[in-house]
Amino acid sequence: MAVRFVIVGGGPAGNSAATHAARLGAEVTLIERDVIGGAAHLWDCIPSKAMIATGGAMSFARRSELFGLQDETPPALDTAALKARLADIEGHLHDSVVQLLESQSVRMINGVGRLKGPHEVVVETQDGIEELEADAVLLSTGSRPRIPDWCEPDGQRVLTTRQAYPPPEIPEHLVVIGSGVTGVEFVHMFSSFGSKVTLIVSRQQVLPTKDPEVAAALEDDFLRRGVVLFKGARAVGIQNDDDGIVVDCDDGRCASGSHALLAIGAVPNSEGLGLEAAGVEVSESGHVPINHHCQSNVGHIYAAGDLSGKLPLSSVGAMQGRKIAEHVMGLHTRDHRHLDYDKAASAIFTEPEIADVGLAEADAFAMGRKIRVTKVPFAASAKALINSDPRGFVKILSDPATGVVLGGSIVGRHAAELISVIALAVTAGLKVGDIVDSLLVHPTLSEALADAAE
Ligand SMILES: Cc1cc2nc3c(=O)[nH]c(=O)nc-3n(C[C@H](O)[C@H](O)[C@H](O)COP(=O)(O)OP(=O)(O)OC[C@H]3O[C@@H](n4cnc5c(N)ncnc54)[C@H](O)[C@@H]3O)c2cc1C
């Protein structure tokens, strides 16, 4: 009899597990309460990057004279057309994911799922309640924006990230609370649309967990664009009236604007999942702790994606889903490589774009580990000059004894695409010489990778 695999939550983690497990022969049921594709398609990765692309097109139009074009009036934003574009992209992605799941005979149920016991899952649908027996269960219910008790988003002037695609009106002056990846992407997005932006930065650097040199490059760009940085300040309250908002900070400063946007992290969707009924442990933060096979403390119940408390990235959730499918089908003994979260590439879609992978210079320094660091600025790249954008650099970290690539950071145009070369090198244990010896296309930005690997 086929393995009965029930998945609760149809975002990147759930979808990936479903397709892979079905391909490997499992009988898969995927329960999704909202839309297949998950928050990743509806609220997070996709609409944010689509809005950033629109902002990028506007910035490009503003810089058109750099390309030898006449400086005509730049285009104005059409929010209705933008909204339609976001819906269109989400619709296309949804259809292609559903087609893929259907092609693998995954049963999809639109409803709210929860555990009733270790091997029973209950689904509440519009038509009633269905009970499913499962040999293995995956919980991949994702997360939602964190809303502090001092703030009530109204979707008009005080927004969560989910209320910003696009907001009812483009803010004249947006105060962004939170300077992690999400916060800085929204700063970039709205300043490209022409909004004035103030950013509340709780530490002394934006992107507090990133390489200081990388964060400094972004801060320089923000300051050049007139973004006001409130460093070392924590928001503790928001006054919201018909004329605008004022964000109160713990150091006594106040940031006034027309709108405020909250970007202070996420909380996992673990309530109402029946975890106690199945004996599944949950952490104080609400995540389901997992081992290196993504198993919870109950061996046949897995957790993945944002619920698992590992790196909150779609790419990581999808890879966890693939590994879980292999484990559920008993394939982990053969040729199975554990997921190494330290080797996950990540990117920040600002201008300049930022991407990194593997060991960071500051971490190597903190560990007292000897490394070789080589860095090349894009100012020396022919393609960067052709693009009229010579900002940024490529930095590669390698083992001085063996030449093995340990990590790297890229700041500059297309950094999120270019990092894949360093990511491949880090995952496959390639050496700097392997990158140097690659015969690359000229003129391209990727030539800077080979130069940095010299
Ligand atoms: C603004 C923003 C931008 C981001 N951009 C990127 C990016 O560019 N790249 C990247 O890699 N990551 C990005 N992320 C992170 C990424 O969106 C998440 O890591 C990813 O969505 C997590 O995937 P998931 O499968 O765990 O959950 P989700 O995508 O959240 O999907 C979970 C699904 O479970 C469903 N669900 C919940 N409870 C139940 C239930 N009881 N029954 C049935 N269904 C249920 C939900 O409806 C949802 O559809 C971004 C995040 C934010 C906030």
The ligand as an ORCA input file, in Angstrom:
! r2SCAN-3c Opt
* xyz 0 1
  C       7.663     40.889      2.508
  C       8.367     39.565      2.409
  C       9.143     39.278      1.301
  C       9.798     38.058      1.199
  N      10.603     37.845      0.116
  C      11.271     36.662      0.004
  C      12.115     36.420     -1.113
  O      12.296     37.276     -1.975
  N      12.736     35.230     -1.203
  C      12.557     34.240     -0.257
  O      13.145     33.155     -0.412
  N      11.771     34.450      0.812
  C      11.109     35.625      0.974
  N      10.297     35.846      2.043
  C      10.076     34.750      3.011
  C       9.071     33.740      2.431
  O       7.921     34.409      1.983
  C       8.696     32.680      3.464
  O       9.878     32.148      4.010
  C       7.885     31.566      2.782
  O       6.665     32.054      2.308
  C       7.619     30.436      3.781
  O       7.008     29.388      3.101
  P       6.062     28.387      3.876
  O       5.752     27.288      2.910
  O       6.615     28.052      5.192
  O       4.733     29.216      4.221
  P       3.721     30.144      3.447
  O       4.217     30.620      2.129
  O       3.349     31.172      4.478
  O       2.486     29.188      3.207
  C       1.804     28.597      4.295
  C       0.406     28.249      3.851
  O      -0.232     27.502      4.876
  C      -1.608     27.849      4.896
  N      -2.168     27.475      6.202
  C      -1.854     27.977      7.422
  N      -2.536     27.315      8.388
  C      -3.303     26.379      7.761
  C      -4.224     25.389      8.219
  N      -4.458     25.192      9.506
  N      -4.840     24.613      7.291
  C      -4.584     24.780      5.964
  N      -3.732     25.699      5.477
  C      -3.075     26.487      6.373
  C      -1.594     29.352      4.649
  O      -2.839     29.774      4.132
  C      -0.473     29.467      3.607
  O      -0.982     29.413      2.291
  C       9.643     37.077      2.209
  C       8.856     37.348      3.337
  C       8.234     38.591      3.435
  C       7.393     38.882      4.659
*
